[in-house]
Amino acid sequence: MKTLKVLMLMAMTAQASSSYTLASSEEEAARLKRQNTVMLDNAKAHLKKAGLTAGQTLIDIGCGGGDMTLYLAEAVGPKGHVLALDVSEAQLTIARSKIQAAGFKNVTYIHCDIQDAEPAALKEWQDKLDLAYSKLVFMHLTKVEAGVANMTKLLKVGGIAAVQDSIWSESPCQPPYPPLDYYCQKRIELGCKRGQDCKIGAKLEQFFQGPQWAPQDYYVVKTPTALGGDGGYIANFRAALNGSRQHYLDEAILSADELAKMEQGLAATPPKDMVVILTQAYLVAQKI
Ligand SMILES: C[S@@+](CC[C@H](N)C(=O)[O-])C[C@H]1O[C@@H](n2cnc3c(N)ncnc32)[C@H](O)[C@@H]1O
């Protein structure tokens, strides 16, 4: 049974959107869970500002392994409803099993690319949502405006768009740590080459302007995160690299030798007192 589940996940992983830069595996879901733990308090504060409350109907766009979806399902309660949307069927499967195991019955799973024009799966939800939430997804999109257009259509008048995304730095460590600086520089380059923007957090406001939006709340938070030893947060960078190593070769960002050197660098244990500064941007905008 376990083998069958693994085979199914592998098949679904292979089908996942080729434009997504990271993997859609169990390893990626574990990486997202670690990342979510570090960012959870700020994400909760963001959702509080967005007016998250019991009874709402909302969407978690790019829900990944469902870590925030779980929180949202609990927050809206049995009278509310959550749509968990992802372009990766494999991530949706992981999210579904997590959410079902926790006993929530108020979640609908939608397999869809948020950048598609008029996605059939979203039609019945147009003008119905109180909140459209997206965390760490915009930096993976190649057509952000198309994604925002779908968010806008889903929201009812008075509904809220809440978006969190990254502002990657080429040198995020204190004190500077060359192996991670090198990784960050190359990761930013890879995103650019694939039509994506690892610093999109700095630009979030521009997507929510115009007559359909009330003045918005936008702020940036820098979180110092200790990398620690082997089991620490550096494992996340290694997992991200592992899931996207072929893209570095295909896009000629790194040669095989350079890739091996980068992997070696990230396998070393960083100095104990070193921290990586994670920079995240948060936007709350109301549809009028
Ligand atoms: C970095 S993960 C973030 C997951 C989750 N929001 C979190 O914070 O843990 C990005 C997720 O967005 C999904 N994704 C990427 N491009 C997408 C698209 N065009 N439409 C829908 N989902 C997308 C990926 O499959 C992945 O699960």
The ligand as a Gaussian input file, in Angstrom:
#p B3LYP/6-31G(d) Opt

LIG

0 1
 C        6.886000      27.851000      -1.931000
 S        5.430000      26.926000      -2.023000
 C        4.416000      27.733000      -0.784000
 C        3.356000      26.822000      -0.249000
 C        2.492000      27.410000       0.878000
 N        1.772000      28.578000       0.438000
 C        3.343000      27.717000       2.081000
 O        3.517000      28.892000       2.399000
 O        3.837000      26.765000       2.690000
 C        4.670000      27.462000      -3.520000
 C        3.457000      26.624000      -3.907000
 O        2.809000      27.301000      -5.001000
 C        2.417000      26.339000      -5.954000
 N        2.354000      27.023000      -7.254000
 C        3.391000      27.468000      -8.003000
 N        2.950000      28.042000      -9.128000
 C        1.585000      27.975000      -9.085000
 C        0.552000      28.383000      -9.969000
 N        0.843000      28.971000     -11.122000
 N       -0.743000      28.169000      -9.620000
 C       -1.038000      27.547000      -8.435000
 N       -0.093000      27.117000      -7.570000
 C        1.198000      27.335000      -7.875000
 C        3.493000      25.265000      -5.887000
 O        3.058000      24.043000      -6.429000
 C        3.787000      25.221000      -4.403000
 O        2.992000      24.276000      -3.753000

